[in-house]
Amino acid sequence: MVSRCGLCCRGGNFFSLVFLRWTIAIPIVIYFSLFFVNYSKRMPLKSLESLEDAVKNTGEALQLQSISFDDEPRSSSTVATSSGGRVKNSKKKYKHLGIDQRDEKLIEEVEKLENLQEPKDLLTEIFQRADTDDNQLLDIRELAKWIHAKIKEHVNRAMTDNIGLFTAIDNNPRNGEVSWDEYHAHFLKTHGFSEEYINSHNKRHPELSRTLKESIMRDRARWAEAARNDPERLALDEFLAFTHPESSHRALLQMVEDLFEKFDRDGDEQLTEDEFAGLPSDGVGLDLGDDHEKPIPGSDDRRKEFKHLIDKNKDGRADRVELLMYIDPRNPRHAIQEAQQLIALSDANEDGNLSLPEILNKIDLFLGSKMVDTEKSFHDEFR
């Protein structure tokens, strides 16, 4: 009897311990599952259209003929480099991006190129890697291929780095939100100011340079745009809209809403071809003027874009999903149009290709483009 009671007691203790463990583990699992689902919903949409399909459709819209994207940008084995030792260090930054081996190698190359000091060396290296057919010319296919890879690398890096930066700044207190004071302290620290100054400085910053003051003012303005719930605090998705609006689902959705507000003349929650033709020709969401009744130069090109690139179901109207896919930076049409613009501005002999001397003759143009400095180019557009 005693042994049976002892067995029952031990059995009861065992089941109690198992129950206690599950009561602790289940809430933790549920919390992280909900966090993952919630954050995933805020990630930018993946472009549904492949680069090859986009080239075909954009070629029809913009009269680009016989373009294919079968070749990959070159690896380091085909071009001599002057800073190979920096590649291994850069690789560690991107090991959690979940990209395939080809893109990982390209990121290594891009990171190494950006570490080069001389702009001419940088552009020469990029030219050699993008010139996959070894004819010493970049056609629109090769240039767009390179730019598209750079855009994808930037967007993936922005989303990954955003989580780490948000966690690092959210420390006073650590509550799942970043306050303006927390961000401002981080800003001052990254610019070399001491803890003593950060904790007791004059908020007017009389000792700061004009450049830093202007930077703080721009940050404050972008902060106000990103903050949807509390003007003094940003949640994780709002913080991504603040630091990298081009990578933020929330920011892209807001751009779509702005388009409807300004150009949906009949208020039916869809854009027609006529309404879309009234958009500015230099970019969606970048210069939404109030005078949409005034004729817009290039409206014929807009109509072609609408038919071939936006209206996927061919019903003559664009809903929010179609517009969101259209303005997603990872949509290949952005790379193709950037390549087309660079060629139009730099092709001195008008042969439809770019030689290295033609690129070096427009060195500032290319250094500020998505071909080289993708992040700065995006942020200049969105700011």
Secondary structure, 3 states (H helix, E strand, C coil): CHHHHHHHHHHHHHHHHHHHHHHHHHHHHHHHHHHHHHHHHCCCCCCCCCHHHHHHHHHHHHCCCCCCCCCCCCCHHHCCCCCHHHHHHHHHHHCCCCCCHHHHHHHHHHHHHHCCCCHHHHHHHHHHHHCCCCCCCECHHHHHHHHHHHHHHHHHHHHHHHHHHHHHHCCCCCCCCEEHHHHHHHHHHHCCCCHHHHHHCCCCCCCCCHHHHHHHHHHHHHHHHHCCCECCEECHHHHHHHHCHHHCHHHHHHHHHHHHHHHCCCCCCCEEHHHHCCCCCCCCCCCCCCCCCCCCCCHHHHHHHHHHHHCCCCCCEECHHHHHHHHCCCCHHHHHHHHHHHHHHHCCCCCCCECHHHHHCCHHHHHCCCCCCHHHHHHHHHC
